[in-house]
Amino acid sequence: MRHATLFASLLLLSACATRPYPAYAIEDDAEERASVVVSDRSLQGAVRVGKAHVERVPGSNSLRVVVPIRNIDDEEIQVLAQMTFRNRQKVSIGDSTNRQVLVIPPGSTMEFASTSRTDEAHDWLVRLSWNK
């Protein structure tokens, strides 16, 4: 009986040890506020992103975006970059690039560029992650 009481007490304490965590609100979503997001805090500290050059392509009216990405680390980094084109409401239109490897030497800037397939694109989002 004593072992059963001890077991029940430990079980009750372990159940109380895990608490629920609040979910983050959609309003705090980085993809809603920024045009370039990174997947990892260490990557956030290793890159800087310049002002994008955005233009319409004459004839097709597709959206062309060029984003400068700088490695501020003291070592070469490999980054996966993916661009998703979105409509005016920032909803994906199903036009995303494959993830592309960018090898950026220390202190260097590389341009990541893409052109939408259609003229539906009015906004864009670049996702950066480590190439591991």
Secondary structure, 3 states (H helix, E strand, C coil): CHHHHHHHHHHHHHHHHCCCCCCCCHHHCHHHHCCEEECCHHHHHHEEECCCEEEECCCCCCEEEEEEEEECCCCCEEEEEEEEEECCCCCEEEEECCCEEEEECCCCEEEEEEECCCCCCCEEEEEEEECC
